[in-house]
């Protein structure tokens, strides 16, 4: 039986799910951005992200959940759950990954800096209970829990 391994797939997933490309403009952010937010859509697709991504013809990988927590001190943590389904025997494995960093509010938006799981900068805004994040050409919409 072939065993599926996740570790080398995480960079591939980041590239695959980070595809998008729109010219979405962020609304000015609320001053109080602290809270826990659950991902609702990624480029308009509800989770699990429709269709997943096929990896070398033997498996599909899906993002099944994503939670982004912003504390009041300028730190954030993201927990992402992925599912990998074998196209050979239809088995499924799940993996949770975590990344984190810092954020600041400037010019009406949230400026995020990722410091764990690879450096990256991205932006977002909180309007009411909705956190919108622009990341690597994708628009991610989270709702406060």
Backbone as CSV, one residue per row, in Angstrom:
resi,resn,N_x,N_y,N_z,CA_x,CA_y,CA_z,C_x,C_y,C_z
1,UNK,0.843,-1.175,0.000,0.000,0.000,0.000,0.886,1.235,0.000
2,UNK,0.549,2.169,-0.813,1.318,3.396,-0.926,0.889,4.356,0.173
3,UNK,1.859,4.891,0.906,1.567,5.830,1.986,1.805,7.254,1.483
4,UNK,0.861,8.123,1.730,0.971,9.504,1.282,1.640,10.333,2.367
5,UNK,2.576,11.172,1.983,3.314,11.999,2.922,2.985,13.468,2.655
6,UNK,2.702,14.229,3.727,2.317,15.628,3.593,3.491,16.594,3.533
7,UNK,4.522,16.394,4.322,5.554,17.409,4.525,6.039,18.068,3.236
8,UNK,6.413,17.310,2.196,6.896,17.999,1.006,5.790,18.712,0.224
9,UNK,4.547,18.466,0.568,3.453,19.042,-0.197,3.060,20.435,0.267
10,UNK,3.465,20.828,1.473,3.035,22.115,1.995,3.467,23.266,1.096
11,UNK,4.735,23.336,0.608,5.069,24.430,-0.313,4.275,24.361,-1.614
12,UNK,4.002,23.156,-2.097,3.210,22.999,-3.320,1.804,23.514,-3.082
13,UNK,1.233,23.200,-1.912,-0.116,23.656,-1.598,-0.159,25.175,-1.537
14,UNK,0.839,25.770,-0.914,0.851,27.224,-0.816,0.819,27.853,-2.204
15,UNK,1.549,27.277,-3.141,1.527,27.797,-4.501,0.199,27.524,-5.173
16,UNK,-0.336,26.319,-4.982,-1.578,25.938,-5.652,-2.767,26.738,-5.131
17,UNK,-2.867,26.890,-3.806,-4.004,27.607,-3.247,-3.797,29.110,-3.297
18,UNK,-2.573,29.553,-3.494,-2.285,30.967,-3.548,-2.514,31.563,-4.917
19,UNK,-3.050,30.795,-5.834,-3.319,31.309,-7.171,-4.609,32.109,-7.138
20,UNK,-4.703,33.049,-7.927,-5.908,33.848,-7.959,-5.675,34.983,-8.904
21,UNK,-5.812,36.131,-8.450,-5.508,37.240,-9.312,-6.732,38.082,-9.539
22,UNK,-6.937,38.991,-8.642,-8.029,39.908,-8.834,-7.545,41.274,-8.375
23,UNK,-8.328,42.264,-8.584,-7.937,43.615,-8.198,-8.825,44.103,-7.062
24,UNK,-9.108,43.248,-6.128,-9.957,43.568,-4.987,-9.315,44.678,-4.161
25,UNK,-10.108,45.649,-3.747,-9.626,46.732,-2.913,-10.208,46.572,-1.517
26,UNK,-9.362,46.740,-0.518,-9.800,46.600,0.861,-10.545,47.846,1.335
27,UNK,-11.609,47.620,2.113,-12.286,48.724,2.794,-11.390,49.171,3.948
28,UNK,-11.537,50.403,4.420,-10.764,50.820,5.593,-11.083,49.908,6.774
29,UNK,-10.064,49.561,7.533,-10.253,48.634,8.638,-10.834,49.316,9.870
30,UNK,-11.601,48.554,10.650,-12.034,49.007,11.964,-10.800,49.124,12.851
31,UNK,-10.886,49.904,13.898,-9.758,50.059,14.818,-9.556,48.801,15.653
32,UNK,-10.660,48.155,16.065,-10.577,46.947,16.887,-10.579,45.727,15.967
33,UNK,-9.411,45.136,15.752,-9.306,43.995,14.852,-9.072,42.679,15.588
34,UNK,-8.881,42.745,16.908,-8.589,41.537,17.677,-9.772,40.575,17.628
35,UNK,-9.459,39.279,17.528,-10.491,38.258,17.532,-10.054,37.016,16.789
36,UNK,-10.933,36.048,16.757,-10.695,34.795,16.048,-11.647,34.739,14.864
37,UNK,-11.088,34.461,13.689,-11.838,34.497,12.441,-11.685,33.169,11.702
38,UNK,-12.793,32.631,11.207,-12.779,31.371,10.447,-12.949,31.677,8.966
39,UNK,-12.119,31.046,8.140,-12.185,31.258,6.696,-13.508,30.744,6.140
40,UNK,-14.178,31.602,5.372,-15.444,31.230,4.733,-15.250,30.978,3.240
41,UNK,-14.506,31.873,2.570,-14.275,31.694,1.142,-12.841,32.078,0.771
42,UNK,-12.352,31.414,-0.257,-11.055,31.703,-0.859,-11.317,31.941,-2.342
43,UNK,-11.148,33.180,-2.782,-11.472,33.565,-4.159,-12.888,33.147,-4.536
44,UNK,-13.818,33.306,-3.582,-15.219,33.002,-3.832,-15.606,31.544,-3.651
45,UNK,-14.641,30.665,-3.400,-14.919,29.241,-3.213,-15.048,28.931,-1.724
46,UNK,-16.145,28.270,-1.356,-16.327,27.847,0.030,-15.419,26.657,0.323
47,UNK,-15.127,26.466,1.604,-14.335,25.303,2.008,-15.223,24.084,2.135
48,UNK,-14.751,22.854,1.884,-13.408,22.670,1.341,-13.332,23.277,-0.042
49,UNK,-12.191,23.842,-0.343,-12.039,24.556,-1.608,-12.429,23.633,-2.748
50,UNK,-13.392,24.081,-3.549,-13.944,23.279,-4.638,-12.849,22.665,-5.500
51,UNK,-12.937,21.348,-5.701,-12.058,20.676,-6.643,-10.680,20.342,-6.152
52,UNK,-10.186,21.004,-5.115,-8.836,20.720,-4.655,-7.824,20.907,-5.772
53,UNK,-6.625,20.424,-5.548,-5.559,20.468,-6.551,-5.008,19.068,-6.707
54,UNK,-4.844,18.633,-7.940,-4.288,17.305,-8.200,-2.773,17.382,-8.133
55,UNK,-2.203,16.422,-7.411,-0.758,16.330,-7.270,-0.273,15.090,-7.994
56,UNK,0.527,15.234,-8.978,1.155,14.182,-9.790,0.199,13.064,-10.216
57,UNK,-1.078,13.375,-10.315,-2.060,12.413,-10.801,-2.443,11.314,-9.830
58,UNK,-1.867,11.319,-8.622,-2.161,10.249,-7.670,-2.931,10.716,-6.443
59,UNK,-3.038,12.024,-6.250,-3.710,12.533,-5.055,-4.269,13.926,-5.313
60,UNK,-5.281,14.289,-4.520,-5.814,15.638,-4.515,-5.667,16.198,-3.115
61,UNK,-5.328,17.473,-3.038,-5.188,18.122,-1.740,-6.233,19.222,-1.639
62,UNK,-6.875,19.317,-0.469,-7.940,20.277,-0.217,-7.634,21.038,1.061
63,UNK,-7.998,22.300,1.091,-7.972,23.060,2.334,-9.353,22.909,2.940
64,UNK,-9.443,22.349,4.160,-10.740,22.095,4.771,-11.109,23.097,5.861
65,UNK,-10.114,23.784,6.438,-10.401,24.778,7.471,-9.209,25.715,7.620
66,UNK,-9.498,26.922,8.078,-8.446,27.893,8.335,-8.975,28.872,9.372
67,UNK,-8.225,29.048,10.459,-8.624,29.966,11.520,-7.480,30.942,11.758
68,UNK,-7.799,32.225,11.731,-6.814,33.284,11.926,-7.185,34.044,13.193
69,UNK,-6.252,34.093,14.148,-6.490,34.774,15.416,-5.559,35.970,15.540
70,UNK,-6.129,37.145,15.760,-5.366,38.364,15.979,-5.528,38.767,17.432
71,UNK,-4.416,38.894,18.158,-4.538,39.341,19.547,-4.484,40.863,19.575
72,UNK,-4.694,41.440,20.721,-4.707,42.890,20.827,-3.322,43.508,20.909
73,UNK,-2.279,42.675,20.909,-0.909,43.168,21.087,-0.109,43.197,19.787
74,UNK,-0.747,42.887,18.642,-0.051,42.944,17.369,0.530,41.626,16.893
75,UNK,0.070,40.515,17.459,0.510,39.191,17.017,-0.677,38.430,16.436
76,UNK,-0.399,37.532,15.492,-1.447,36.700,14.904,-0.945,35.266,14.755
77,UNK,-1.902,34.341,14.739,-1.636,32.921,14.534,-2.676,32.380,13.569
78,UNK,-2.223,31.537,12.641,-3.125,30.912,11.679,-2.978,29.400,11.776
79,UNK,-4.101,28.699,11.857,-4.116,27.245,11.873,-4.903,26.777,10.651
80,UNK,-4.227,26.016,9.781,-4.824,25.544,8.538,-4.923,24.033,8.557
81,UNK,-6.074,23.498,8.172,-6.251,22.055,8.085,-6.382,21.667,6.620
82,UNK,-5.600,20.672,6.228,-5.558,20.181,4.856,-5.982,18.714,4.824
83,UNK,-6.586,18.292,3.735,-6.916,16.884,3.518,-6.255,16.447,2.217
84,UNK,-5.643,15.290,2.239,-5.017,14.720,1.058,-5.732,13.416,0.744
85,UNK,-6.373,13.345,-0.419,-7.124,12.161,-0.803,-6.405,11.432,-1.926
86,UNK,-6.140,10.143,-1.708,-5.493,9.315,-2.708,-6.466,9.037,-3.846
87,UNK,-6.002,9.226,-5.063,-6.810,8.885,-6.228,-6.620,7.416,-6.596
88,UNK,-5.686,6.751,-5.896,-5.403,5.338,-6.138,-6.345,4.455,-5.327
89,UNK,-6.423,4.714,-3.999,-7.260,3.862,-3.147,-8.328,4.634,-2.377
90,UNK,-8.493,5.927,-2.673,-9.527,6.779,-2.096,-9.373,7.021,-0.595
91,UNK,-8.214,6.694,0.000,-8.000,6.993,1.411,-7.730,8.478,1.575
92,UNK,-7.961,8.987,2.777,-7.761,10.405,3.045,-6.975,10.583,4.324
93,UNK,-6.051,11.526,4.291,-5.276,11.897,5.463,-5.488,13.381,5.726
94,UNK,-5.342,13.770,6.981,-5.529,15.159,7.357,-4.280,15.658,8.064
95,UNK,-3.956,16.933,7.872,-2.814,17.537,8.544,-3.155,18.974,8.894
96,UNK,-2.703,19.398,10.065,-2.884,20.768,10.503,-1.525,21.444,10.550
97,UNK,-1.446,22.639,9.978,-0.217,23.422,10.011,-0.494,24.755,10.697
98,UNK,0.547,25.338,11.253,0.417,26.607,11.951,1.459,27.583,11.437
99,UNK,1.056,28.825,11.281,2.003,29.896,11.000,1.615,31.077,11.875
100,UNK,2.529,32.015,12.016,2.218,33.180,12.839,3.094,34.351,12.445
101,UNK,2.827,35.468,13.080,3.603,36.664,12.803,3.075,37.851,13.569
102,UNK,3.320,39.009,13.024,2.904,40.250,13.653,2.022,41.034,12.681
103,UNK,1.295,42.008,13.241,0.498,42.885,12.393,0.518,44.286,12.977
104,UNK,0.267,45.257,12.121,0.111,46.638,12.549,-0.965,47.266,11.668
105,UNK,-1.526,48.342,12.137,-2.551,49.042,11.372,-1.966,50.371,10.903
106,UNK,-2.006,50.571,9.600,-1.496,51.813,9.017,-2.264,52.111,7.732
107,UNK,-2.523,53.369,7.492,-3.197,53.801,6.255,-4.515,53.070,6.010
108,UNK,-5.261,52.785,7.085,-6.580,52.185,6.952,-6.600,50.706,6.648
109,UNK,-5.462,50.023,6.778,-5.456,48.572,6.563,-4.534,47.888,7.557
110,UNK,-4.678,46.579,7.630,-3.827,45.768,8.500,-2.662,45.271,7.658
111,UNK,-1.463,45.518,8.132,-0.259,45.018,7.468,0.246,43.816,8.255
112,UNK,0.176,42.628,7.632,0.601,41.387,8.260,2.028,41.048,7.828
113,UNK,2.814,40.527,8.766,4.140,39.999,8.467,4.174,38.582,9.033
114,UNK,4.393,37.597,8.154,4.503,36.205,8.609,5.952,35.942,8.976
115,UNK,6.164,35.373,10.171,7.514,35.097,10.642,7.780,33.606,10.830
116,UNK,6.739,32.783,10.869,6.882,31.329,10.981,6.288,30.699,9.736
117,UNK,6.926,29.684,9.196,6.505,28.996,7.969,6.815,29.831,6.727
118,UNK,7.914,30.520,6.755,8.335,31.306,5.594,7.882,32.741,5.685
119,UNK,8.773,33.653,5.414,8.458,35.081,5.503,7.501,35.494,4.385
120,UNK,6.562,36.346,4.724,5.624,36.890,3.740,4.977,38.137,4.320
121,UNK,4.607,39.049,3.458,3.847,40.242,3.840,2.541,40.223,3.069
122,UNK,1.449,40.592,3.737,0.153,40.667,3.080,-0.708,41.653,3.844
123,UNK,-1.865,41.989,3.303,-2.698,43.013,3.922,-4.121,42.525,4.136
124,UNK,-4.852,43.259,4.967,-6.233,42.907,5.244,-6.969,44.053,5.907
125,UNK,-8.249,43.823,6.167,-9.050,44.792,6.910,-10.216,44.072,7.573
126,UNK,-10.612,44.599,8.717,-11.779,44.100,9.442,-12.870,45.145,9.309
127,UNK,-14.037,44.713,8.836,-15.210,45.567,8.760,-16.334,44.819,9.447
128,UNK,-16.709,45.280,10.639,-17.709,44.570,11.430,-17.168,43.215,11.836
129,UNK,-17.853,42.148,11.431,-17.446,40.788,11.790,-16.657,40.110,10.674
130,UNK,-16.300,40.841,9.626,-15.649,40.236,8.456,-14.204,40.713,8.347
131,UNK,-13.293,39.757,8.235,-11.886,40.030,7.971,-11.609,39.621,6.530
132,UNK,-11.160,40.563,5.707,-10.785,40.271,4.329,-9.274,40.373,4.238
133,UNK,-8.648,39.337,3.660,-7.193,39.286,3.528,-6.847,39.144,2.050
134,UNK,-5.895,39.937,1.598,-5.346,39.806,0.251,-3.985,39.137,0.403
135,UNK,-3.878,37.919,-0.136,-2.644,37.150,0.028,-2.255,36.515,-1.302
136,UNK,-1.119,36.857,-1.813,-0.551,36.234,-3.008,-1.551,36.170,-4.168
137,UNK,-2.260,37.260,-4.395,-3.208,37.321,-5.502,-4.576,36.748,-5.201
138,UNK,-4.788,36.249,-3.986,-6.083,35.672,-3.605,-6.795,36.562,-2.611
139,UNK,-8.123,36.499,-2.625,-8.954,37.210,-1.657,-9.551,36.178,-0.717
140,UNK,-9.223,36.295,0.567,-9.702,35.369,1.597,-10.663,36.111,2.499
141,UNK,-11.856,35.551,2.714,-12.862,36.195,3.550,-13.116,35.319,4.777
142,UNK,-12.876,35.919,5.932,-13.042,35.249,7.234,-14.201,35.904,7.971
143,UNK,-14.851,35.143,8.876,-15.914,35.678,9.706,-15.532,35.460,11.164
144,UNK,-15.769,36.510,11.967,-15.445,36.455,13.397,-16.246,35.343,14.068
145,UNK,-15.574,34.574,14.888,-16.249,33.478,15.606,-16.742,33.964,16.941
